Amino acid sequence: MRRFVIYFLSLLLATQARGSELPSYCLRMEHAGAGYTVCSFDPSKVDIRLFSRDDVTGASYGGFAALSSALWRQHQFIVFAMNGGMYHRDLSPVGLYIDNRIEKTPISTAGGWGNFHMQPNGVFFIADGKAGVRETSAYLNANLKPDLATQSGPMLVIDGKLHPRFLADSDSFKRRNGVGVSSDGIVHFVISEDPVRFYDFATLFRDRLKTDNALYLDGTISSVDIPAAGRRDNLFPMGPIIAVVERVPDL
């Protein structure tokens, strides 16, 4: 019953999303029989940030509404936001989490169960105004000092190749979201509006968005906040949040 309710709500959100007008930085795509919303940004021109806990209260934001309220008190607002990685029951990040150049959770190379540990997993990061996605071992070998980073898994695309464990005929369909960076440096955030396979989701990044490396962020709880389209998903509590933020103009 719970699975049916989640599936029904996912379809309801998809219908709402498709019926609204998207801003110029987002578009709708059809791929392998499913619908997707893709929002793309140049990290050298916008402020992409990571959020997990309120610096004042120490409490996890848990969703877009609380984050939006906290930002508004700082005269800032959300342009776009998406759940930004997997998390524990207390909503803390599972793997590497760097915010404002401060490492708050160390990188994880441990084995385990679940999608995060479907090796190889990887890291989305921004350093010196440039974004990237790297498989975890490649990220470690690069000895980067990023402004922000979030670890998740599995990798969707690795140096132009699909994750080796993805099956074209898999019967595992879920709503999914992820991130990839194309060769021109543009960051592409993607959420499926229908339940999809890992394989089809990954081929969207590789074949349509031309991202040589792309990272899965999560499934089922996948959510976006696109205020200009009147869309704010709020079905589930979430841990890390990736957001594009702007300041309220001075009057």
C-alpha positions as CSV (number, residue, x, y, z in Angstrom):
1,M,0.0,0.0,0.0
2,R,2.8,2.5,0.9
3,R,4.5,1.8,-2.4
4,F,1.3,2.5,-4.3
5,V,0.8,5.8,-2.4
6,I,4.4,6.9,-3.2
7,Y,3.9,5.9,-6.9
8,F,0.6,7.8,-7.0
9,L,2.0,10.9,-5.5
10,S,5.0,10.8,-7.9
11,L,2.5,10.8,-10.8
12,L,0.6,13.7,-9.3
13,L,3.8,15.7,-9.0
14,A,4.7,14.9,-12.6
15,T,1.3,16.1,-13.8
16,Q,1.7,19.4,-11.9
17,A,5.2,19.9,-13.1
18,R,4.3,19.4,-16.7
19,G,1.4,21.7,-16.5
20,S,3.5,24.7,-15.3
21,E,5.6,27.2,-17.2
22,L,9.3,26.7,-16.7
23,P,11.9,29.5,-16.4
24,S,14.6,29.9,-19.1
25,Y,17.1,27.8,-17.2
26,C,14.9,24.7,-17.1
27,L,13.4,22.6,-19.8
28,R,11.4,19.4,-20.2
29,M,12.8,16.4,-22.0
30,E,11.5,13.1,-23.1
31,H,13.9,10.2,-23.1
32,A,13.3,6.4,-23.5
33,G,9.6,6.9,-22.9
34,A,9.8,9.0,-19.7
35,G,9.6,12.7,-18.9
36,Y,12.4,14.7,-17.2
37,T,12.9,18.2,-15.9
38,V,16.4,19.5,-16.5
39,C,17.7,22.8,-15.0
40,S,21.1,24.0,-16.1
41,F,23.5,26.6,-14.7
42,D,26.9,28.1,-15.3
43,P,28.7,27.9,-11.9
44,S,30.8,30.9,-12.8
45,K,27.7,33.1,-13.1
46,V,25.4,31.9,-10.3
47,D,25.8,31.1,-6.6
48,I,25.5,27.3,-6.2
49,R,25.6,26.3,-2.6
50,L,25.0,23.3,-0.2
51,F,22.8,23.4,2.8
52,S,22.2,20.8,5.6
53,R,21.8,22.4,9.0
54,D,20.8,25.9,10.1
55,D,24.0,27.7,11.3
56,V,21.9,29.5,14.0
57,T,19.8,26.7,15.5
58,G,21.9,23.7,14.4
59,A,18.7,21.9,13.3
60,S,18.5,20.2,9.9
61,Y,16.5,22.2,7.4
62,G,14.7,19.0,6.3
63,G,13.1,20.6,3.3
64,F,12.8,23.6,1.0
65,A,10.4,25.7,3.1
66,A,12.7,25.9,6.1
67,L,15.7,26.7,4.0
68,S,13.8,29.4,2.1
69,S,12.7,31.0,5.4
70,A,16.3,31.0,6.7
71,L,17.6,32.5,3.5
72,W,15.0,35.2,3.4
73,R,16.1,36.3,6.9
74,Q,19.5,36.9,5.3
75,H,17.9,38.8,2.4
76,Q,18.5,35.9,0.0
77,F,16.2,33.6,-2.0
78,I,16.1,30.3,-3.8
79,V,16.3,30.3,-7.6
80,F,16.4,26.5,-7.8
81,A,17.0,23.7,-5.2
82,M,17.2,19.9,-5.3
83,N,17.9,17.2,-2.7
84,G,21.7,16.9,-2.7
85,G,22.8,13.5,-1.5
86,M,21.9,10.6,0.7
87,Y,21.5,10.9,4.5
88,H,21.1,9.1,7.8
89,R,18.0,9.0,9.9
90,D,19.0,12.2,11.6
91,L,19.2,13.8,8.1
92,S,23.0,14.2,8.3
93,P,25.0,13.4,5.1
94,V,26.2,9.8,4.6
95,G,29.4,10.7,2.8
96,L,31.6,13.7,2.1
97,Y,30.0,17.0,2.8
98,I,31.9,20.3,2.4
99,D,30.2,23.6,2.8
100,N,32.0,26.9,2.4
101,R,35.3,25.1,2.2
102,I,34.7,23.5,5.6
103,E,34.6,19.7,5.7
104,K,31.7,18.7,7.9
105,T,31.5,15.0,7.0
106,P,34.5,13.0,5.8
107,I,34.6,11.1,2.6
108,S,33.4,7.4,2.8
109,T,35.2,4.6,1.0
110,A,33.6,1.8,3.1
111,G,31.5,-1.0,1.7
112,G,27.9,-1.5,2.6
113,W,24.4,-2.0,1.2
114,G,22.2,0.3,-0.8
115,N,22.7,2.7,-3.7
116,F,25.4,4.8,-2.0
117,H,27.7,1.8,-1.8
118,M,27.0,0.6,-5.4
119,Q,30.7,1.1,-6.4
120,P,31.9,3.2,-7.8
121,N,30.1,6.1,-6.2
122,G,31.3,9.7,-6.6
123,V,31.4,13.4,-5.6
124,F,29.9,16.5,-7.1
125,F,32.0,19.6,-6.3
126,I,32.7,23.2,-7.1
127,A,36.2,24.6,-6.9
128,D,37.2,28.1,-8.0
129,G,34.0,28.7,-9.8
130,K,34.2,25.4,-11.8
131,A,32.0,22.4,-11.2
132,G,32.9,18.7,-11.6
133,V,31.8,15.2,-10.9
134,R,34.4,12.5,-10.2
135,E,34.4,8.9,-9.1
136,T,35.4,8.8,-5.4
137,S,38.9,7.4,-5.9
138,A,39.6,9.9,-8.8
139,Y,38.4,12.7,-6.5
140,L,40.8,11.6,-3.7
141,N,43.7,11.3,-6.2
142,A,43.1,14.8,-7.5
143,N,43.7,16.3,-4.0
144,L,41.1,19.0,-4.6
145,K,40.3,21.8,-2.2
146,P,36.7,22.6,-3.2
147,D,34.3,25.3,-2.0
148,L,31.6,22.7,-1.7
149,A,31.3,18.9,-2.3
150,T,28.7,16.2,-1.7
151,Q,29.2,12.5,-2.1
152,S,26.5,10.1,-3.3
153,G,26.2,7.0,-5.4
154,P,26.2,5.3,-7.6
155,M,28.0,7.1,-10.4
156,L,25.7,7.2,-13.4
157,V,28.3,7.9,-16.1
158,I,32.1,7.4,-15.6
159,D,34.4,8.9,-18.2
160,G,31.7,8.5,-20.9
161,K,30.7,5.0,-19.9
162,L,27.7,3.8,-18.0
163,H,28.0,2.3,-14.5
164,P,28.8,-1.4,-15.1
165,R,26.0,-2.7,-12.9
166,F,23.2,-0.9,-14.8
167,L,20.9,-3.3,-16.8
168,A,19.0,-2.2,-19.9
169,D,16.1,-4.5,-18.9
170,S,16.1,-3.9,-15.2
171,D,12.6,-4.0,-13.5
172,S,13.6,-1.5,-10.9
173,F,11.7,1.7,-11.7
174,K,11.9,4.7,-9.4
175,R,11.7,8.5,-9.5
176,R,15.3,9.6,-9.6
177,N,17.5,12.7,-9.6
178,G,21.1,13.4,-10.4
179,V,23.7,15.9,-11.5
180,G,26.2,16.0,-14.4
181,V,28.7,18.6,-15.8
182,S,29.1,18.9,-19.6
183,S,32.4,19.8,-21.3
184,D,31.4,23.5,-21.4
185,G,31.3,23.6,-17.6
186,I,27.5,23.8,-17.3
187,V,25.9,22.0,-14.4
188,H,22.8,20.0,-15.3
189,F,20.4,19.0,-12.5
190,V,17.9,16.4,-13.6
191,I,14.8,14.9,-12.0
192,S,12.6,12.2,-13.6
193,E,8.9,12.9,-13.7
194,D,8.2,9.2,-14.1
195,P,9.7,6.1,-12.5
196,V,12.7,5.1,-14.5
197,R,15.6,2.6,-14.6
198,F,19.1,3.5,-13.6
199,Y,20.2,2.6,-17.2
200,D,17.8,4.9,-18.9
201,F,18.5,7.7,-16.5
202,A,22.2,7.4,-17.1
203,T,21.8,7.4,-20.9
204,L,20.0,10.7,-20.6
205,F,23.1,12.2,-19.1
206,R,25.5,10.5,-21.5
207,D,23.7,10.8,-24.8
208,R,21.4,13.8,-24.5
209,L,23.2,16.1,-22.0
210,K,26.7,15.0,-23.1
211,T,28.1,14.7,-19.6
212,D,31.1,12.4,-19.4
213,N,30.6,12.1,-15.7
214,A,27.3,12.2,-13.8
215,L,26.2,11.3,-10.3
216,Y,23.0,9.8,-8.8
217,L,21.7,11.9,-5.9
218,D,18.7,9.8,-4.8
219,G,15.5,8.1,-5.7
220,T,11.8,8.1,-4.4
221,I,12.5,11.1,-2.2
222,S,13.8,13.0,-5.3
223,S,12.5,16.6,-5.1
224,V,13.0,20.0,-6.6
225,D,12.1,23.6,-5.8
226,I,11.6,25.9,-8.8
227,P,9.8,29.0,-7.4
228,A,9.5,30.7,-10.9
229,A,7.5,27.7,-12.0
230,G,5.4,27.6,-8.8
231,R,6.8,24.2,-8.0
232,R,7.9,23.0,-4.6
233,D,8.0,19.3,-3.9
234,N,7.6,18.5,-0.2
235,L,6.7,14.8,0.2
236,F,9.6,13.7,2.3
237,P,12.1,15.1,4.8
238,M,15.6,15.5,3.2
239,G,19.2,15.9,4.2
240,P,21.6,17.9,2.1
241,I,20.1,20.4,-0.3
242,I,21.8,21.9,-3.4
243,A,20.5,25.4,-4.2
244,V,21.1,28.2,-6.6
245,V,20.8,31.3,-4.5
246,E,20.5,35.1,-5.2
247,R,20.4,38.1,-3.0
248,V,17.3,40.3,-2.7
249,P,18.1,43.5,-4.7
250,D,18.7,46.6,-2.7
251,L,15.9,49.2,-3.0
